Amino acid sequence: SLHDALPISSLSSRKPPAVAALRRSRGAACFANSRHAHPGSPSHPADTLSPAMPCSLRPATVADVPLILDLIRGLADYEKLAHEVVATEDSLRHTLFGSPPAAAHVVIAEVNGQPAGFALYFFNYSTFLAQPGLYLEDLFVKPEFRGRGTGKALLLHLAKIANERSCGRMEWSVLDWNEPAKGFYRKLGAEPLEDWRIMRLTGSALAQYR
């Protein structure tokens, strides 16, 4: 879920969210021409108009695990899904910073030296394009740092990574009710994939096939 930057929903158990995609043909150019003033979150449309506030982005380290968990819980609270979070510091440490390859990558945003938000992403693959892709699982900015461009800065940073890794596309999910986020994504060049729905096997439904 992308919050302040557009809650993107990975945890949601509500009706399947729409999937947005930045195709390399349009997305790369759109991002390249965008100012480094980014939205905090899709739920805060004013963020798309506010000037960027200086912030720094860095790869997360194992020392950031408590912060990452706190940000995940903040996102879940925003989406009213806190009861679904079962992640712990130990499980995050193992899956994100244990023996390679890491299951996902995390970027931390800081403003004036203070943690302001994060983005968690991983790479997938498109057989049709025969190219890797970048999937944005979570994007969240703390309430006190919203509306200052932090969310957009994170999103543009991942778009740059996608181009550097020769990805054919960058995708994420957005909750159906989050109209401000949808509008913001469209302005960046993202296209909703209206004909697709997310299917999920989890919990006991997945465990039965062990």
C-alpha positions as CSV (number, residue, x, y, z in Angstrom):
1,S,0.0,0.0,0.0
2,L,1.2,3.4,-0.7
3,H,0.2,5.9,1.7
4,D,0.9,9.6,1.5
5,A,2.4,8.4,-1.4
6,L,-0.6,6.6,-2.3
7,P,-1.5,3.7,-0.3
8,I,-0.8,0.8,-2.3
9,S,-2.4,-2.2,-0.8
10,S,-0.7,-5.4,-0.3
11,L,-2.4,-6.4,2.9
12,S,-6.0,-5.7,1.9
13,S,-8.5,-8.4,2.3
14,R,-11.3,-6.3,0.8
15,K,-12.3,-6.6,-2.8
16,P,-9.3,-6.9,-5.1
17,P,-7.6,-3.6,-5.8
18,A,-7.0,-2.4,-9.3
19,V,-3.5,-2.9,-10.6
20,A,-1.6,0.1,-12.0
21,A,1.3,-0.2,-14.3
22,L,4.0,2.1,-15.7
23,R,4.9,0.8,-19.1
24,R,8.5,1.5,-20.1
25,S,7.4,3.4,-23.2
26,R,5.4,5.9,-21.3
27,G,6.4,5.7,-17.7
28,A,10.1,6.3,-18.1
29,A,9.6,9.4,-20.1
30,C,6.9,10.7,-17.7
31,F,9.1,10.2,-14.7
32,A,12.1,11.7,-16.4
33,N,10.2,14.9,-17.0
34,S,8.6,15.1,-13.6
35,R,9.9,17.5,-11.0
36,H,11.4,15.9,-7.9
37,A,8.4,17.1,-5.9
38,H,6.5,14.1,-5.0
39,P,3.2,13.4,-3.4
40,G,3.1,12.0,0.0
41,S,0.3,9.7,-0.6
42,P,-2.5,9.1,-2.9
43,S,-4.9,10.1,-0.2
44,H,-3.4,13.5,-0.1
45,P,-3.9,15.0,-3.5
46,A,-2.5,18.4,-2.4
47,D,0.8,16.7,-2.2
48,T,0.9,16.6,-6.0
49,L,0.9,20.4,-6.0
50,S,3.2,21.2,-3.1
51,P,6.9,22.0,-3.7
52,A,9.4,19.2,-2.8
53,M,10.9,19.3,0.6
54,P,14.5,18.2,0.7
55,C,14.7,14.6,1.6
56,S,17.3,11.9,1.3
57,L,16.7,8.3,0.2
58,R,18.9,5.4,1.2
59,P,18.8,1.6,1.1
60,A,17.6,0.1,4.4
61,T,20.0,-1.9,6.6
62,V,19.3,-4.6,9.2
63,A,19.5,-1.8,11.8
64,D,16.3,-0.4,10.3
65,V,14.2,-3.5,11.0
66,P,12.3,-1.9,14.0
67,L,11.6,1.2,11.8
68,I,10.4,-0.9,8.9
69,L,8.0,-2.8,11.1
70,D,6.7,0.5,12.6
71,L,6.1,1.9,9.1
72,I,4.3,-1.3,8.0
73,R,2.0,-1.0,11.0
74,G,1.4,2.6,10.3
75,L,0.3,1.7,6.8
76,A,-1.9,-1.1,8.1
77,D,-3.5,1.3,10.6
78,Y,-4.3,3.7,7.7
79,E,-6.0,0.9,5.8
80,K,-7.8,-0.3,8.9
81,L,-6.0,-3.6,8.5
82,A,-3.8,-3.6,11.6
83,H,-5.3,-6.9,12.7
84,E,-3.8,-8.6,9.6
85,V,-0.2,-7.7,10.4
86,V,1.7,-10.8,11.7
87,A,5.1,-9.6,10.7
88,T,7.7,-9.4,13.4
89,E,11.2,-8.0,13.7
90,D,12.6,-11.5,13.5
91,S,10.7,-12.4,10.4
92,L,11.6,-9.2,8.6
93,R,15.2,-9.6,9.6
94,H,15.2,-13.1,8.2
95,T,13.4,-12.4,4.9
96,L,14.9,-9.0,4.1
97,F,18.4,-9.3,5.5
98,G,19.1,-13.0,5.9
99,S,20.9,-15.3,3.5
100,P,20.7,-13.9,0.0
101,P,18.8,-13.4,-2.1
102,A,16.6,-11.1,-0.1
103,A,12.9,-11.5,-0.7
104,A,12.5,-7.8,-1.2
105,H,14.3,-4.5,-1.0
106,V,13.5,-1.4,1.1
107,V,14.3,2.3,0.6
108,I,14.0,4.6,3.6
109,A,13.1,8.3,3.1
110,E,14.5,10.8,5.7
111,V,13.7,14.5,6.1
112,N,16.1,16.6,8.1
113,G,17.6,13.3,9.4
114,Q,14.3,12.0,10.6
115,P,12.7,8.8,9.1
116,A,9.7,10.0,7.0
117,G,8.6,6.9,5.1
118,F,9.6,3.9,3.1
119,A,9.1,1.9,-0.1
120,L,9.3,-1.9,-0.3
121,Y,9.7,-3.5,-3.7
122,F,10.9,-6.7,-5.5
123,F,11.6,-7.8,-9.0
124,N,9.4,-10.1,-11.1
125,Y,9.4,-11.2,-14.7
126,S,7.3,-10.8,-17.8
127,T,7.4,-13.6,-20.2
128,F,5.6,-11.6,-22.9
129,L,8.3,-8.9,-22.7
130,A,11.1,-11.2,-21.8
131,Q,12.2,-8.5,-19.3
132,P,12.2,-8.2,-15.6
133,G,9.7,-5.9,-13.9
134,L,9.6,-4.0,-10.6
135,Y,6.7,-4.5,-8.2
136,L,6.0,-1.9,-5.5
137,E,4.5,-3.7,-2.6
138,D,4.3,-0.9,0.0
139,L,4.8,2.9,-0.1
140,F,4.1,4.8,3.1
141,V,4.9,8.3,4.5
142,K,4.3,9.3,8.1
143,P,1.4,11.8,8.6
144,E,3.7,14.6,9.7
145,F,5.7,14.4,6.5
146,R,2.9,14.2,4.0
147,G,2.2,16.9,1.4
148,R,5.8,17.7,1.0
149,G,6.9,15.5,-1.9
150,T,8.3,12.5,0.1
151,G,6.0,9.9,-1.5
152,K,6.6,11.1,-5.0
153,A,10.3,11.1,-4.4
154,L,10.2,7.5,-3.4
155,L,8.1,6.6,-6.4
156,L,10.4,8.4,-8.8
157,H,13.4,6.7,-7.2
158,L,11.9,3.3,-7.9
159,A,11.1,4.2,-11.5
160,K,14.8,5.1,-11.9
161,I,15.8,1.8,-10.5
162,A,13.4,0.0,-12.8
163,N,15.0,1.8,-15.8
164,E,18.5,1.0,-14.5
165,R,17.6,-2.7,-14.3
166,S,16.1,-2.7,-17.8
167,C,12.7,-3.5,-16.4
168,G,9.8,-3.5,-18.9
169,R,7.3,-2.2,-16.4
170,M,6.7,-1.1,-12.8
171,E,3.4,-2.2,-11.2
172,W,1.6,-1.9,-7.9
173,S,-1.9,-2.3,-6.5
174,V,-4.3,0.5,-5.3
175,L,-7.5,0.1,-3.3
176,D,-10.7,0.7,-5.3
177,W,-11.8,3.5,-3.0
178,N,-8.6,5.5,-3.2
179,E,-9.6,7.9,-6.0
180,P,-7.0,10.6,-5.1
181,A,-4.3,7.9,-5.5
182,K,-5.7,6.7,-8.8
183,G,-5.7,10.3,-10.2
184,F,-2.1,10.9,-9.1
185,Y,-0.9,7.7,-10.6
186,R,-2.6,8.5,-13.9
187,K,-0.8,11.9,-14.0
188,L,2.5,10.0,-13.8
189,G,1.6,8.0,-16.8
190,A,0.4,4.8,-15.0
191,E,-2.4,2.8,-16.6
192,P,-5.0,0.9,-14.6
193,L,-5.4,-2.7,-15.8
194,E,-9.2,-2.9,-15.7
195,D,-9.5,-6.4,-17.1
196,W,-7.3,-8.0,-14.4
197,R,-8.1,-9.2,-10.9
198,I,-5.7,-10.3,-8.2
199,M,-6.0,-13.9,-7.1
200,R,-4.5,-15.0,-3.8
201,L,-3.8,-18.3,-2.0
202,T,-2.9,-17.6,1.7
203,G,-3.1,-19.1,5.1
204,S,-4.8,-22.5,5.3
205,A,-5.8,-22.4,1.7
206,L,-2.1,-22.4,0.7
207,A,-0.9,-24.6,3.5
208,Q,-3.1,-27.5,2.4
209,Y,-0.8,-28.1,-0.5
210,R,2.3,-28.7,1.5
